[in-house]
Amino acid sequence: MITLRHERPADIPAREALLDQAFGGTRLRKTSQRLRQGRLPAEGLAFVAADGKRVVGTARLWNIACGSGEPAVLLGPVAVEASCRNRGIGAALVRRAVHEARRLGHHAVILVGDSLYYSRFGFTGELTAAVRLP
């Protein structure tokens, strides 16, 4: 049975292996990674999907400044182990992450990702068209 929970320090090696599997060796060179480099995720906004003790999914949110310096959180990376895809785990992680961000008072959640996938959660590029990443 898959459970969603807050990430624990003991999950870090499994999370990193999962991200390597999902995104390959170039994942650390992505533009959005520059915003996360050397930082911790936003307080209370790092989640894993676990099958027993095995980490099979991850989603994290990061504090950033957006546009004219307005606070926001950046969603990502979101990944699910290949053998567990197409079971709704990624969607559940995204929903949980966004719900918790809103509950904690975050008003803007942005991401860099597949617009077809994320549009079903209400994400659109309309409000962020002018945002430029480093």
Backbone as CSV, one residue per row, in Angstrom:
resi,resn,N_x,N_y,N_z,CA_x,CA_y,CA_z,C_x,C_y,C_z
1,MET,0.829,-1.179,0.000,0.000,0.000,0.000,0.878,1.248,0.000
2,ILE,0.539,2.209,-0.847,1.290,3.455,-0.960,0.752,4.465,0.040
3,THR,1.646,5.094,0.772,1.272,6.162,1.695,2.059,7.420,1.344
4,LEU,1.433,8.567,1.529,2.108,9.847,1.360,2.432,10.374,2.740
5,ARG,3.643,10.882,2.888,4.053,11.419,4.186,5.125,12.471,3.975
6,HIS,5.422,13.196,5.040,6.524,14.151,4.983,7.845,13.393,4.813
7,GLU,8.726,13.989,4.069,10.049,13.410,3.873,10.818,13.419,5.192
8,ARG,11.595,12.369,5.400,12.445,12.242,6.592,13.907,12.258,6.148
9,PRO,14.825,12.637,7.045,16.243,12.612,6.677,16.698,11.251,6.137
10,ALA,16.171,10.172,6.661,16.571,8.830,6.190,16.121,8.566,4.754
11,ASP,15.199,9.374,4.225,14.702,9.199,2.852,15.634,9.795,1.808
12,ILE,16.567,10.618,2.209,17.380,11.382,1.261,18.116,10.502,0.251
13,PRO,18.843,9.459,0.651,19.525,8.649,-0.370,18.564,8.024,-1.388
14,ALA,17.429,7.522,-0.916,16.452,6.920,-1.826,15.840,7.978,-2.734
15,ARG,15.577,9.169,-2.196,15.030,10.252,-3.015,16.002,10.647,-4.110
16,GLU,17.266,10.792,-3.750,18.275,11.175,-4.745,18.416,10.108,-5.827
17,ALA,18.393,8.841,-5.455,18.462,7.747,-6.439,17.237,7.779,-7.355
18,LEU,16.077,8.037,-6.789,14.845,8.130,-7.572,14.929,9.275,-8.572
19,LEU,15.421,10.434,-8.141,15.553,11.577,-9.046,16.566,11.300,-10.148
20,ASP,17.652,10.618,-9.810,18.624,10.223,-10.842,17.965,9.302,-11.861
21,GLN,17.179,8.350,-11.376,16.487,7.408,-12.261,15.503,8.150,-13.168
22,ALA,14.752,9.058,-12.602,13.702,9.743,-13.346,14.230,10.778,-14.329
23,PHE,15.283,11.504,-13.955,15.737,12.633,-14.762,17.133,12.474,-15.348
24,GLY,17.842,11.451,-14.940,19.169,11.220,-15.491,20.227,12.155,-14.935
25,GLY,21.404,12.011,-15.483,22.557,12.754,-14.990,22.510,14.244,-15.253
26,THR,21.653,14.702,-16.138,21.591,16.127,-16.440,20.672,16.899,-15.500
27,ARG,20.032,16.207,-14.581,19.046,16.874,-13.731,19.630,18.018,-12.914
28,LEU,20.885,17.933,-12.540,21.498,18.978,-11.722,21.887,20.202,-12.541
29,ARG,21.765,20.111,-13.870,22.092,21.248,-14.739,20.847,22.009,-15.191
30,LYS,19.675,21.580,-14.754,18.433,22.246,-15.160,18.339,23.635,-14.542
31,THR,17.708,24.531,-15.266,17.548,25.905,-14.801,16.878,25.968,-13.437
32,SER,15.808,25.205,-13.246,15.100,25.249,-11.970,15.965,24.748,-10.819
33,GLN,16.943,23.912,-11.120,17.844,23.421,-10.077,18.671,24.560,-9.488
34,ARG,18.962,25.575,-10.293,19.723,26.718,-9.779,18.996,27.400,-8.631
35,LEU,17.684,27.394,-8.677,16.901,27.998,-7.600,16.921,27.162,-6.329
36,ARG,17.178,25.858,-6.478,17.172,24.946,-5.327,18.576,24.682,-4.778
37,GLN,19.583,24.933,-5.567,20.968,24.593,-5.234,21.371,25.075,-3.845
38,GLY,21.828,24.153,-3.017,22.350,24.487,-1.705,21.302,24.946,-0.696
39,ARG,20.031,24.700,-0.983,18.963,25.150,-0.096,18.137,23.971,0.373
40,LEU,17.398,24.188,1.439,16.440,23.203,1.932,15.065,23.548,1.377
41,PRO,14.188,22.549,1.207,12.828,22.864,0.760,12.089,23.699,1.807
42,ALA,10.997,24.309,1.388,10.188,25.115,2.298,9.741,24.247,3.485
43,GLU,9.675,24.860,4.635,9.309,24.158,5.868,7.982,23.417,5.705
44,GLY,8.001,22.106,5.968,6.795,21.292,5.920,6.312,20.941,4.525
45,LEU,7.129,21.204,3.497,6.672,21.005,2.127,7.581,20.086,1.314
46,ALA,8.031,19.018,1.944,8.780,17.969,1.249,8.071,16.649,1.551
47,PHE,7.659,15.950,0.491,6.834,14.755,0.643,7.416,13.576,-0.118
48,VAL,7.118,12.398,0.379,7.449,11.175,-0.349,6.218,10.288,-0.405
49,ALA,6.203,9.447,-1.417,5.248,8.341,-1.491,6.061,7.111,-1.118
50,ALA,5.552,6.332,-0.195,6.289,5.161,0.270,5.440,3.907,0.111
51,ASP,6.098,2.851,-0.329,5.492,1.520,-0.388,6.192,0.733,0.704
52,GLY,5.573,0.698,1.878,6.267,0.162,3.046,7.383,1.125,3.414
53,LYS,8.611,0.630,3.439,9.764,1.476,3.748,10.439,2.011,2.498
54,ARG,9.988,1.587,1.330,10.628,1.967,0.061,10.032,3.263,-0.487
55,VAL,10.880,4.244,-0.747,10.453,5.514,-1.334,10.223,5.297,-2.825
56,VAL,8.988,5.583,-3.277,8.649,5.379,-4.691,8.217,6.674,-5.366
57,GLY,8.174,7.780,-4.620,7.801,9.064,-5.210,8.269,10.207,-4.343
58,THR,8.405,11.374,-4.964,8.856,12.559,-4.243,8.252,13.810,-4.847
59,ALA,7.977,14.785,-4.004,7.567,16.129,-4.424,8.008,17.095,-3.336
60,ARG,8.589,18.199,-3.768,9.062,19.195,-2.810,8.715,20.589,-3.317
61,LEU,8.584,21.526,-2.394,8.343,22.929,-2.729,9.432,23.777,-2.087
62,TRP,9.797,24.855,-2.774,10.922,25.698,-2.378,10.486,27.148,-2.318
63,ASN,10.901,27.868,-1.280,10.634,29.305,-1.193,11.449,30.037,-2.242
64,ILE,10.782,30.903,-2.991,11.449,31.743,-3.983,10.801,33.122,-3.972
65,ALA,11.433,34.068,-4.630,10.836,35.374,-4.903,10.499,35.380,-6.378
66,CYS,9.344,35.891,-6.706,8.847,35.827,-8.071,8.439,37.217,-8.540
67,GLY,8.671,37.512,-9.803,8.234,38.787,-10.364,8.887,39.948,-9.659
68,SER,8.089,40.783,-9.024,8.606,41.983,-8.364,9.074,41.695,-6.942
69,GLY,9.442,40.455,-6.674,9.911,40.083,-5.350,8.847,39.456,-4.479
70,GLU,7.675,39.216,-5.038,6.594,38.590,-4.290,6.988,37.170,-3.897
71,PRO,6.662,36.744,-2.672,6.995,35.384,-2.267,6.138,34.361,-3.015
72,ALA,6.748,33.238,-3.300,6.072,32.126,-3.968,6.783,30.847,-3.559
73,VAL,6.227,29.711,-3.933,6.920,28.443,-3.774,7.016,27.778,-5.145
74,LEU,8.135,27.145,-5.376,8.412,26.440,-6.623,8.209,24.952,-6.386
75,LEU,7.339,24.346,-7.158,7.076,22.910,-7.055,8.078,22.152,-7.914
76,GLY,8.696,21.153,-7.316,9.565,20.284,-8.092,10.845,19.962,-7.365
77,PRO,11.514,18.979,-7.781,11.047,18.043,-8.785,9.995,17.077,-8.223
78,VAL,9.154,16.607,-9.117,8.171,15.569,-8.803,8.583,14.347,-9.602
79,ALA,8.713,13.214,-8.938,9.127,11.993,-9.634,8.502,10.775,-8.973
80,VAL,8.278,9.756,-9.796,7.749,8.481,-9.329,8.593,7.379,-9.949
81,GLU,8.935,6.391,-9.141,9.713,5.237,-9.613,9.028,4.621,-10.833
82,ALA,9.804,4.231,-11.821,9.272,3.724,-13.090,8.265,2.590,-12.899
83,SER,8.540,1.680,-11.987,7.653,0.531,-11.790,6.324,0.903,-11.136
84,CYS,6.212,2.136,-10.644,4.999,2.569,-9.944,4.229,3.657,-10.698
85,ARG,4.660,3.988,-11.898,3.987,5.046,-12.654,2.628,4.589,-13.156
86,ASN,1.826,5.581,-13.517,0.470,5.363,-14.040,-0.468,4.754,-13.011
87,ARG,-0.201,5.039,-11.746,-1.069,4.565,-10.658,-1.630,5.735,-9.851
88,GLY,-1.398,6.969,-10.318,-1.910,8.148,-9.639,-1.033,8.668,-8.513
89,ILE,0.152,8.102,-8.362,1.032,8.512,-7.258,1.551,9.933,-7.465
90,GLY,1.994,10.240,-8.672,2.479,11.588,-8.964,1.384,12.619,-8.752
91,ALA,0.182,12.321,-9.236,-0.952,13.233,-9.061,-1.257,13.435,-7.578
92,ALA,-1.228,12.372,-6.814,-1.494,12.478,-5.376,-0.431,13.332,-4.690
93,LEU,0.818,13.181,-5.094,1.894,13.997,-4.520,1.706,15.470,-4.854
94,VAL,1.365,15.770,-6.101,1.155,17.161,-6.503,-0.011,17.756,-5.716
95,ARG,-1.112,17.034,-5.646,-2.272,17.537,-4.902,-1.935,17.780,-3.430
96,ARG,-1.238,16.854,-2.822,-0.862,17.003,-1.412,0.059,18.203,-1.224
97,ALA,1.045,18.338,-2.094,1.996,19.443,-1.987,1.297,20.789,-2.133
98,VAL,0.437,20.927,-3.122,-0.267,22.185,-3.348,-1.233,22.466,-2.196
99,HIS,-1.947,21.452,-1.757,-2.880,21.622,-0.630,-2.143,22.104,0.620
100,GLU,-1.023,21.473,0.935,-0.271,21.853,2.133,0.323,23.254,1.993
101,ALA,0.777,23.610,0.790,1.313,24.959,0.576,0.229,26.000,0.837
102,ARG,-0.951,25.761,0.315,-2.079,26.692,0.539,-2.443,26.741,2.024
103,ARG,-2.498,25.580,2.663,-2.844,25.517,4.084,-1.849,26.303,4.929
104,LEU,-0.584,26.298,4.515,0.455,27.014,5.257,0.535,28.493,4.885
105,GLY,-0.362,28.939,3.992,-0.431,30.366,3.678,0.288,30.811,2.425
106,HIS,0.796,29.885,1.645,1.450,30.261,0.387,0.373,30.533,-0.658
107,HIS,0.477,31.691,-1.324,-0.552,32.093,-2.281,-0.159,31.806,-3.724
108,ALA,1.118,31.667,-3.980,1.571,31.427,-5.353,2.429,30.174,-5.399
109,VAL,2.006,29.218,-6.208,2.772,27.992,-6.458,3.086,27.976,-7.938
110,ILE,4.383,27.961,-8.281,4.769,27.926,-9.682,5.621,26.693,-9.934
111,LEU,5.798,26.372,-11.201,6.635,25.228,-11.554,7.178,25.382,-12.950
112,VAL,8.180,24.582,-13.236,8.716,24.426,-14.582,8.470,22.970,-14.908
113,GLY,7.618,22.705,-15.907,7.308,21.311,-16.191,6.385,21.148,-17.375
114,ASP,5.965,19.933,-17.566,5.113,19.524,-18.677,3.721,20.138,-18.521
115,SER,3.387,21.090,-19.395,2.109,21.794,-19.261,0.909,20.858,-19.417
116,LEU,1.011,19.837,-20.253,-0.104,18.894,-20.402,-0.367,18.143,-19.099
117,TYR,0.692,17.739,-18.422,0.540,17.003,-17.166,-0.007,17.911,-16.066
118,TYR,0.593,19.081,-15.887,0.259,19.929,-14.756,-1.008,20.753,-14.949
119,SER,-1.508,20.893,-16.156,-2.731,21.684,-16.369,-3.927,21.076,-15.644
120,ARG,-3.960,19.779,-15.455,-5.092,19.154,-14.761,-5.170,19.529,-13.286
121,PHE,-4.104,20.118,-12.773,-4.095,20.580,-11.382,-4.361,22.080,-11.292
122,GLY,-4.673,22.677,-12.431,-4.979,24.107,-12.469,-3.811,24.993,-12.841
123,PHE,-2.655,24.427,-13.137,-1.503,25.236,-13.520,-1.652,25.700,-14.965
124,THR,-1.279,26.949,-15.192,-1.299,27.532,-16.525,-0.136,28.503,-16.637
125,GLY,0.300,28.733,-17.836,1.399,29.666,-18.055,0.953,31.111,-18.179
126,GLU,-0.339,31.357,-18.153,-0.852,32.714,-18.361,-0.322,33.726,-17.349
127,LEU,-0.311,33.363,-16.086,0.102,34.302,-15.049,1.616,34.409,-14.896
128,THR,2.341,33.483,-15.489,3.803,33.493,-15.305,4.553,33.755,-16.608
129,ALA,3.856,34.201,-17.622,4.492,34.417,-18.935,5.684,35.377,-18.858
130,ALA,5.627,36.352,-17.986,6.687,37.343,-17.872,7.802,36.944,-16.911
131,VAL,7.634,35.824,-16.201,8.640,35.398,-15.229,9.842,34.813,-15.968
132,ARG,11.029,35.224,-15.573,12.262,34.727,-16.170,13.082,34.020,-15.100
133,LEU,13.607,32.873,-15.442,14.454,32.112,-14.520,15.910,32.463,-14.762
134,PRO,16.761,32.232,-13.756,18.187,32.525,-13.940,18.804,31.625,-14.990
